[in-house]
Amino acid sequence: MTSRREFLRSTAGTGVAAVASMASVHSAAAAVTAAKPKTQAASSYTQQLEAARVAAGVTGASFAYWDGEQLHTAASGLRNSVTGDPVTVDTVMFIGSVTKVLNTALMMQAVDDGKIALDDPAIKHVPELRLRDKQALQRITCQMLVNHTNGIDGEWLPEFGPDRERIVDCIDRCADLGQVHAPGEAASYSNIGHVIAGYLSQRVFKDSWYTLMKARIFEPLGMTHSLVDPLDVPRFRVSTGDITDYKTGKLVQSPKSFLAPSLSPAGATMMMTASDLVTFARAMMNGGMGVGPNGKRILSEASAARMAQKTAAFVPMSSPTDIGLGWWLLPGGVLSHAGGGRGVHARLYAHPASGRAMALLMNSPGAMQVVESFMDPIVATWTGIKPQKRQPMSGPADPRPYIGVYENNLTHVEVIAHEGGLGARFGAKIDGLQNVNKSAPPSKLIPMGDDLFEAAVIPGSPNLELKFVQPGSDGRMRYASAFMRLYPRTA
């Protein structure tokens, strides 16, 4: 990674990835265009992917696209920068927080089986769960676990070593967590909510989450190149992520591939081919929904449809992102999710109106540039929505409402007076990705109006977006929002 922005963006992946401006090519005012899919030669996608990957300096990438009629695949670059092995279309790569969509589907299977209801208090099914805020604990429902409205301040947790990294260990650590906001009163990207949801499925189905994922999703859909248990790695050709060495500015192989397994339901360990990920996406929208391309049903039509219905919304930036259950909902009827990790970026898009889906998996920084140059134009052909560039304010913003410190349990955001305007420093309180630049200078904030700012962190890359919300009686903002997270003011 090359900056604080890359670090924060990747944490959305297992969310671990926070992804800024993920819907920057969309506009809510445009209408959906469900035209007949147009096919494109596979060699053309390979050439385009290669050009985009090289321009962004990404080590390796794998792509799959179901255009409504046929599957296209492409691969480019290296799966391992040390050995020099190339990415192939059967290389399994990390999908990071895209795992959350599969994790939600597993929990919805429990709904289908009558084992839980979405409105049930989560503690009904996980009675050992504890939080610092006992009132919040009673109010958090099963649905709130997977639509980012639970408010638990559990963006990330320290890693305790291999003997203390079971999913249940993460549940035990929740007792030390507070709240970013009250349950149901806002939306802030929640890794810990999905860990609890995964553990809940494990409890009600009375089997390991890893076994459930394989037996109830991978195997029925014929996803033969997918793994969630790291012990399965030797069976596959696998990708290893690269990160940036801040001393040299060069890419180096990440010293660890997997994130803490206690966070697996949030996206720490799941790997697959881009084709397998597209197979799952097709199952979530294929004929009647919940049915895979092979005709096997993994979810009821009602549950698959419910996952794609709006339940909440993240703080709107330059373009809105609504929240279903597991899915992010983008303008034009697009279902999406992104994932990150240690040298990992994954992106999944699906468009039920046209029956199209695509996945892109990458193993190093610079990945957002590939998404925007290679994937977003394809999405635009699905929806008919054209990019719209927002213009900065003509003058400086009054700094008084914004200056201060905002933070959750992972990220510290300090907004300061800087270069005649405002600047921001982003710091990680837990170095879960092993590549945090603790000496990076502040970034200048460019006022865009409506309490929204942009920061040009990396020349040639999309700007980070930071928005301030909920002013108090003194006019000072109570929250900063970036990467789908809310950061409460602490100073």
C-alpha positions as semicolon CSV with decimal commas, in nm:
position;residue;x (nm);y (nm);z (nm)
1;M;0,000;0,000;0,000
2;T;0,117;0,350;-0,062
3;S;-0,068;0,567;0,186
4;R;-0,302;0,599;0,479
5;R;-0,580;0,608;0,221
6;E;-0,477;0,266;0,090
7;F;-0,461;0,132;0,447
8;L;-0,806;0,258;0,541
9;R;-0,952;0,148;0,212
10;S;-0,815;-0,203;0,257
11;T;-0,952;-0,233;0,609
12;A;-1,297;-0,241;0,465
13;G;-1,202;-0,571;0,316
14;T;-1,212;-0,780;0,608
15;G;-1,341;-0,479;0,603
16;V;-1,158;-0,548;0,622
17;A;-1,202;-0,272;0,376
18;A;-1,290;0,061;0,385
19;V;-1,354;0,179;0,035
20;A;-1,394;0,548;-0,037
21;S;-1,614;0,665;-0,321
22;M;-1,686;0,312;-0,436
23;A;-1,982;0,430;-0,641
24;S;-1,810;0,733;-0,789
25;V;-1,918;0,652;-1,143
26;H;-2,287;0,644;-1,057
27;S;-2,559;0,907;-1,025
28;A;-2,892;0,843;-0,857
29;A;-3,075;1,058;-1,111
30;A;-3,004;0,823;-1,401
31;A;-3,238;0,545;-1,507
32;V;-3,161;0,175;-1,536
33;T;-3,096;0,048;-1,885
34;A;-3,147;-0,329;-1,913
35;A;-3,032;-0,369;-2,271
36;K;-2,949;-0,705;-2,425
37;P;-2,597;-0,797;-2,307
38;K;-2,320;-0,733;-2,555
39;T;-2,044;-0,992;-2,571
40;Q;-1,677;-0,913;-2,607
41;A;-1,390;-1,138;-2,705
42;A;-1,202;-1,284;-2,411
43;S;-0,873;-1,164;-2,558
44;S;-1,004;-0,807;-2,544
45;Y;-1,074;-0,833;-2,169
46;T;-0,727;-0,980;-2,118
47;Q;-0,566;-0,691;-2,302
48;Q;-0,771;-0,431;-2,114
49;L;-0,697;-0,592;-1,777
50;E;-0,328;-0,611;-1,856
51;A;-0,316;-0,243;-1,952
52;A;-0,507;-0,133;-1,642
53;R;-0,299;-0,351;-1,410
54;V;0,033;-0,229;-1,549
55;A;-0,076;0,136;-1,534
56;A;-0,173;0,097;-1,167
57;G;0,139;-0,099;-1,071
58;V;-0,067;-0,393;-0,941
59;T;0,121;-0,721;-0,905
60;G;-0,151;-0,958;-1,026
61;A;-0,520;-0,968;-1,117
62;S;-0,789;-1,219;-1,210
63;F;-1,123;-1,130;-1,370
64;A;-1,447;-1,312;-1,452
65;Y;-1,754;-1,169;-1,623
66;W;-2,090;-1,334;-1,691
67;D;-2,238;-1,109;-1,961
68;G;-2,582;-1,269;-1,945
69;E;-2,497;-1,525;-2,211
70;Q;-2,144;-1,651;-2,155
71;L;-1,854;-1,637;-1,909
72;H;-1,539;-1,442;-1,989
73;T;-1,220;-1,479;-1,784
74;A;-0,887;-1,300;-1,787
75;A;-0,568;-1,306;-1,580
76;S;-0,267;-1,079;-1,569
77;G;0,056;-1,042;-1,375
78;L;0,201;-1,250;-1,094
79;R;0,032;-1,449;-0,820
80;N;0,361;-1,451;-0,626
81;S;0,611;-1,171;-0,678
82;V;0,894;-1,365;-0,510
83;T;0,869;-1,686;-0,712
84;G;0,757;-1,509;-1,028
85;D;0,462;-1,745;-1,080
86;P;0,190;-1,597;-1,301
87;V;-0,176;-1,548;-1,212
88;T;-0,392;-1,799;-1,398
89;V;-0,769;-1,810;-1,416
90;D;-0,767;-2,104;-1,170
91;T;-0,555;-1,916;-0,913
92;V;-0,746;-1,870;-0,589
93;M;-0,717;-1,519;-0,446
94;F;-0,846;-1,352;-0,131
95;I;-1,189;-1,195;-0,153
96;G;-1,167;-1,008;0,182
97;S;-1,492;-0,850;0,292
98;V;-1,683;-0,980;-0,009
99;T;-1,705;-1,275;0,232
100;K;-1,976;-1,075;0,411
101;V;-2,225;-1,142;0,132
102;L;-2,167;-1,518;0,161
103;N;-2,177;-1,492;0,541
104;T;-2,514;-1,319;0,518
105;A;-2,644;-1,586;0,281
106;L;-2,547;-1,849;0,538
107;M;-2,738;-1,663;0,811
108;M;-3,038;-1,628;0,580
109;Q;-3,036;-2,006;0,541
110;A;-3,101;-2,015;0,916
111;V;-3,397;-1,782;0,853
112;D;-3,523;-2,016;0,580
113;D;-3,492;-2,312;0,816
114;G;-3,693;-2,134;1,085
115;K;-3,401;-2,133;1,326
116;I;-3,389;-1,752;1,363
117;A;-3,585;-1,441;1,265
118;L;-3,415;-1,121;1,151
119;D;-3,590;-0,923;1,424
120;D;-3,474;-1,159;1,699
121;P;-3,233;-1,007;1,949
122;A;-2,890;-1,146;1,862
123;I;-2,837;-1,238;2,226
124;K;-3,127;-1,485;2,199
125;H;-2,909;-1,703;1,978
126;V;-2,568;-1,602;2,119
127;P;-2,644;-1,578;2,493
128;E;-2,273;-1,561;2,583
129;L;-2,232;-1,234;2,391
130;R;-2,133;-0,939;2,611
131;L;-2,079;-0,568;2,537
132;R;-1,982;-0,276;2,758
133;D;-2,319;-0,116;2,687
134;K;-2,570;-0,362;2,831
135;Q;-2,871;-0,170;2,696
136;A;-2,728;-0,176;2,345
137;L;-2,671;-0,549;2,376
138;Q;-3,042;-0,606;2,435
139;R;-3,142;-0,395;2,132
140;I;-2,913;-0,541;1,864
141;T;-3,107;-0,770;1,630
142;C;-2,986;-1,038;1,393
143;Q;-3,051;-0,803;1,100
144;M;-2,836;-0,531;1,257
145;L;-2,540;-0,769;1,256
146;V;-2,532;-0,784;0,875
147;N;-2,654;-0,438;0,768
148;H;-2,398;-0,236;0,964
149;T;-2,647;-0,071;1,201
150;N;-2,548;-0,249;1,525
151;G;-2,315;0,036;1,626
152;I;-2,059;-0,184;1,802
153;D;-1,717;-0,018;1,811
154;G;-1,539;-0,322;1,672
155;E;-1,375;-0,218;1,349
156;W;-1,074;-0,436;1,425
157;L;-0,919;-0,634;1,708
158;P;-0,556;-0,710;1,793
159;E;-0,419;-1,045;1,684
160;F;-0,341;-1,281;1,970
161;G;-0,151;-1,558;1,792
162;P;-0,257;-1,892;1,642
163;D;-0,365;-2,055;1,969
164;R;-0,612;-1,775;2,048
165;E;-0,768;-1,700;1,713
166;R;-1,087;-1,907;1,701
167;I;-1,410;-1,731;1,605
168;V;-1,538;-1,783;1,960
169;D;-1,230;-1,598;2,090
170;C;-1,347;-1,290;1,900
171;I;-1,691;-1,324;2,060
172;D;-1,527;-1,328;2,404
173;R;-1,338;-1,004;2,324
174;C;-1,661;-0,818;2,247
175;A;-1,706;-0,764;2,622
176;D;-1,449;-0,481;2,599
177;L;-1,620;-0,301;2,308
178;G;-1,831;0,013;2,332
179;Q;-2,065;0,175;2,080
180;V;-2,000;0,412;1,789
181;H;-2,373;0,487;1,786
182;A;-2,689;0,343;1,938
183;P;-2,825;0,028;1,769
184;G;-3,035;0,106;1,463
185;E;-2,975;0,483;1,474
186;A;-2,709;0,503;1,202
187;A;-2,496;0,287;0,975
188;S;-2,122;0,237;1,019
189;Y;-1,932;-0,046;0,854
190;S;-1,909;-0,331;1,102
191;N;-1,661;-0,615;1,093
192;I;-1,750;-0,735;1,438
193;G;-2,120;-0,756;1,348
194;H;-2,040;-1,009;1,078
195;V;-1,817;-1,210;1,308
196;I;-2,108;-1,236;1,552
197;A;-2,341;-1,331;1,264
198;G;-2,101;-1,605;1,155
199;Y;-2,078;-1,737;1,508
200;L;-2,456;-1,724;1,537
201;S;-2,484;-1,948;1,226
202;Q;-2,227;-2,180;1,377
203;R;-2,435;-2,203;1,694
204;V;-2,778;-2,260;1,539
205;F;-2,654;-2,509;1,278
206;K;-2,434;-2,683;1,539
207;D;-2,131;-2,708;1,313
208;S;-1,812;-2,516;1,235
209;W;-1,857;-2,197;1,032
210;Y;-1,584;-2,321;0,797
211;T;-1,764;-2,652;0,743
212;L;-2,097;-2,477;0,695
213;M;-1,959;-2,245;0,430
214;K;-1,818;-2,537;0,234
215;A;-2,115;-2,772;0,280
216;R;-2,400;-2,522;0,238
217;I;-2,262;-2,281;-0,025
218;F;-1,944;-2,396;-0,203
219;E;-2,038;-2,759;-0,265
220;P;-2,403;-2,712;-0,371
221;L;-2,303;-2,444;-0,624
222;G;-2,008;-2,644;-0,758
223;M;-1,755;-2,385;-0,642
224;T;-1,462;-2,625;-0,670
225;H;-1,190;-2,360;-0,649
226;S;-1,297;-2,195;-0,322
227;L;-1,157;-2,228;0,028
228;V;-1,227;-2,075;0,365
229;D;-1,010;-2,298;0,588
230;P;-0,637;-2,212;0,552
231;L;-0,560;-2,583;0,591
232;D;-0,702;-2,629;0,238
233;V;-0,441;-2,398;0,079
234;P;-0,204;-2,677;-0,042
235;R;-0,480;-2,809;-0,269
236;F;-0,477;-2,496;-0,486
237;R;-0,261;-2,257;-0,683
238;V;-0,285;-1,954;-0,452
239;S;-0,203;-1,583;-0,463
240;T;0,010;-1,396;-0,209
241;G;-0,036;-1,023;-0,147
242;D;0,222;-0,747;-0,181
243;I;0,241;-0,438;0,038
244;T;0,449;-0,120;0,021
245;D;0,776;-0,089;0,211
246;Y;0,760;0,274;0,322
247;K;1,139;0,298;0,360
248;T;1,200;0,221;-0,007
249;G;0,861;0,292;-0,164
250;K;0,874;-0,048;-0,333
251;L;0,637;-0,342;-0,318
252;V;0,738;-0,634;-0,100
253;Q;0,559;-0,957;-0,022
254;S;0,339;-0,940;0,286
255;P;0,504;-1,130;0,577
256;K;0,166;-1,290;0,651
257;S;-0,101;-1,381;0,400
258;F;-0,402;-1,444;0,624
259;L;-0,553;-1,200;0,866
260;A;-0,659;-1,322;1,211
261;P;-0,883;-1,631;1,168
262;S;-1,103;-1,510;1,455
263;L;-1,232;-1,255;1,201
264;S;-1,299;-1,512;0,928
265;P;-1,676;-1,440;0,892
266;A;-1,583;-1,075;0,825
267;G;-1,339;-1,173;0,550
268;A;-1,005;-1,285;0,692
269;T;-0,954;-1,622;0,523
270;M;-1,186;-1,681;0,226
271;M;-1,017;-1,736;-0,111
272;M;-1,153;-1,842;-0,450
273;T;-1,123;-1,786;-0,822
274;A;-1,298;-1,492;-0,982
275;S;-1,512;-1,744;-1,172
276;D;-1,634;-1,908;-0,851
277;L;-1,722;-1,570;-0,707
278;V;-1,929;-1,494;-1,018
279;T;-2,099;-1,832;-0,978
280;F;-2,209;-1,728;-0,629
281;A;-2,329;-1,388;-0,754
282;R;-2,534;-1,555;-1,027
283;A;-2,695;-1,779;-0,765
284;M;-2,809;-1,470;-0,577
285;M;-2,996;-1,334;-0,880
286;N;-3,042;-1,632;-1,114
287;G;-3,392;-1,747;-1,225
288;G;-3,609;-1,695;-0,918
289;M;-3,306;-1,598;-0,704
290;G;-3,124;-1,831;-0,469
291;V;-3,060;-2,086;-0,747
292;G;-2,712;-2,148;-0,886
293;P;-2,620;-2,191;-1,253
294;N;-2,622;-2,566;-1,190
295;G;-2,987;-2,553;-1,077
296;K;-2,910;-2,610;-0,707
297;R;-3,096;-2,384;-0,465
298;I;-2,904;-2,247;-0,167
299;L;-3,155;-1,985;-0,053
300;S;-3,526;-1,921;-0,081
301;E;-3,636;-1,666;-0,338
302;A;-3,774;-1,449;-0,057
303;S;-3,445;-1,447;0,134
304;A;-3,232;-1,377;-0,174
305;A;-3,467;-1,090;-0,264
306;R;-3,461;-0,956;0,090
307;M;-3,082;-0,938;0,083
308;A;-3,110;-0,706;-0,218
309;Q;-3,366;-0,470;-0,059
310;K;-3,264;-0,148;0,111
311;T;-3,254;-0,164;0,491
312;A;-3,026;0,133;0,568
313;A;-2,781;0,375;0,406
314;F;-2,425;0,483;0,467
315;V;-2,358;0,856;0,505
316;P;-2,395;0,984;0,145
317;M;-2,077;1,108;-0,017
318;S;-2,052;1,223;-0,379
319;S;-2,275;0,927;-0,462
320;P;-2,504;0,725;-0,235
321;T;-2,450;0,369;-0,115
322;D;-2,752;0,197;0,035
323;I;-2,734;-0,122;0,238
324;G;-2,928;-0,441;0,188
325;L;-2,839;-0,748;0,391
326;G;-2,477;-0,823;0,313
327;W;-2,498;-0,640;-0,021
328;W;-2,415;-0,278;-0,093
329;L;-2,683;-0,129;-0,320
330;L;-2,561;0,116;-0,584
331;P;-2,757;0,344;-0,818
332;G;-2,893;0,169;-1,125
333;G;-2,987;-0,150;-0,941
334;V;-2,629;-0,272;-0,895
335;L;-2,541;-0,507;-0,609
336;S;-2,183;-0,483;-0,493
337;H;-1,921;-0,543;-0,229
338;A;-1,550;-0,483;-0,195
339;G;-1,282;-0,654;0,009
340;G;-0,930;-0,589;0,126
341;G;-0,654;-0,721;0,347
342;R;-0,276;-0,756;0,340
343;G;-0,206;-0,668;-0,020
344;V;-0,559;-0,766;-0,121
345;H;-0,837;-0,598;-0,313
346;A;-1,151;-0,771;-0,438
347;R;-1,459;-0,631;-0,607
348;L;-1,790;-0,796;-0,696
349;Y;-2,071;-0,641;-0,901
350;A;-2,406;-0,796;-0,996
351;H;-2,698;-0,652;-1,192
352;P;-3,019;-0,853;-1,156
353;A;-3,204;-0,647;-1,419
354;S;-2,971;-0,770;-1,694
355;G;-2,847;-1,089;-1,528
356;R;-2,483;-0,980;-1,544
357;A;-2,213;-1,022;-1,282
358;M;-1,837;-0,974;-1,262
359;A;-1,555;-1,014;-1,012
360;L;-1,203;-0,873;-1,002
361;L;-0,942;-1,004;-0,756
362;M;-0,602;-0,837;-0,706
363;N;-0,302;-0,881;-0,479
364;S;-0,138;-0,542;-0,423
365;P;-0,196;-0,166;-0,382
366;G;-0,321;0,051;-0,665
367;A;-0,624;-0,172;-0,703
368;M;-0,883;0,107;-0,691
369;Q;-0,727;0,256;-1,000
370;V;-0,790;-0,073;-1,184
371;V;-1,149;-0,085;-1,059
372;E;-1,218;0,264;-1,188
373;S;-1,044;0,227;-1,523
374;F;-1,143;-0,131;-1,606
375;M;-1,459;-0,229;-1,414
376;D;-1,655;0,093;-1,376
377;P;-1,694;0,148;-1,752
378;I;-1,850;-0,200;-1,776
379;V;-2,091;-0,118;-1,493
380;A;-2,185;0,202;-1,676
381;T;-2,297;-0,006;-1,976
382;W;-2,531;-0,199;-1,745
383;T;-2,701;0,104;-1,598
384;G;-2,664;0,383;-1,852
385;I;-2,530;0,603;-1,569
386;K;-2,246;0,832;-1,668
387;P;-1,974;0,967;-1,437
388;Q;-2,036;1,306;-1,284
389;K;-1,746;1,510;-1,147
390;R;-1,822;1,727;-0,847
391;Q;-1,653;2,068;-0,841
392;P;-1,480;2,213;-0,533
393;M;-1,613;2,520;-0,352
394;S;-1,477;2,847;-0,478
395;G;-1,352;2,959;-0,135
396;P;-1,229;2,808;0,191
397;A;-1,463;2,645;0,442
398;D;-1,506;2,776;0,796
399;P;-1,273;2,544;0,991
400;R;-1,445;2,579;1,329
401;P;-1,711;2,306;1,292
402;Y;-1,458;2,048;1,180
403;I;-1,128;2,083;1,368
404;G;-1,089;1,809;1,627
405;V;-1,020;1,441;1,681
406;Y;-1,254;1,166;1,558
407;E;-1,194;0,796;1,614
408;N;-1,324;0,443;1,644
409;N;-1,138;0,150;1,798
410;L;-0,912;0,114;1,492
411;T;-0,873;0,455;1,330
412;H;-0,770;0,797;1,463
413;V;-0,862;1,098;1,246
414;E;-0,717;1,435;1,342
415;V;-0,853;1,739;1,156
416;I;-0,624;2,041;1,182
417;A;-0,565;2,386;1,036
418;H;-0,337;2,326;0,738
419;E;-0,204;2,537;0,449
420;G;-0,459;2,813;0,498
421;G;-0,746;2,567;0,520
422;L;-0,796;2,223;0,672
423;G;-0,590;1,906;0,674
424;A;-0,636;1,557;0,813
425;R;-0,410;1,291;0,957
426;F;-0,531;0,930;0,951
427;G;-0,366;0,687;1,189
428;A;-0,420;0,321;1,270
429;K;-0,439;0,233;1,637
430;I;-0,403;-0,138;1,556
431;D;-0,154;-0,235;1,285
432;G;-0,347;-0,534;1,157
433;L;-0,224;-0,493;0,800
434;Q;0,148;-0,462;0,885
435;N;0,200;-0,169;0,651
436;V;0,083;0,145;0,827
437;N;0,284;0,459;0,754
438;K;0,295;0,627;1,095
439;S;0,497;0,925;0,975
440;A;0,284;1,034;0,680
441;P;0,220;1,412;0,664
442;P;-0,132;1,556;0,687
443;S;-0,338;1,571;0,370
444;K;-0,499;1,896;0,261
445;L;-0,879;1,884;0,267
446;I;-1,052;2,034;-0,038
447;P;-1,401;2,169;0,048
448;M;-1,672;2,035;-0,184
449;G;-1,975;2,184;-0,005
450;D;-2,237;2,025;0,221
451;D;-1,969;1,941;0,481
452;L;-1,795;1,713;0,230
453;F;-1,420;1,733;0,170
454;E;-1,177;1,556;-0,059
455;A;-0,811;1,484;0,004
456;A;-0,569;1,435;-0,283
457;V;-0,357;1,176;-0,110
458;I;-0,205;0,995;-0,409
459;P;-0,126;1,188;-0,730
460;G;-0,320;1,038;-1,019
461;S;-0,555;0,840;-0,792
462;P;-0,914;0,917;-0,690
463;N;-0,948;1,152;-0,396
464;L;-1,039;1,034;-0,050
465;E;-1,377;1,164;0,067
466;L;-1,441;1,280;0,423
467;K;-1,779;1,411;0,534
468;F;-1,885;1,561;0,867
469;V;-2,233;1,502;1,009
470;Q;-2,458;1,570;1,306
471;P;-2,352;1,914;1,436
472;G;-2,397;1,964;1,808
473;S;-2,551;2,265;1,982
474;D;-2,211;2,435;1,965
475;G;-2,196;2,392;1,587
476;R;-1,912;2,139;1,605
477;M;-1,961;1,818;1,411
478;R;-2,020;1,507;1,619
479;Y;-1,899;1,260;1,357
480;A;-1,659;1,237;1,067
481;S;-1,744;0,979;0,803
482;A;-1,513;0,808;0,557
483;F;-1,492;0,465;0,398
484;M;-1,849;0,389;0,512
485;R;-1,740;0,435;0,874
486;L;-1,856;0,682;1,137
487;Y;-1,585;0,822;1,362
488;P;-1,723;0,990;1,676
489;R;-1,562;1,313;1,792
490;T;-1,344;1,253;2,098
491;A;-1,174;1,592;2,125
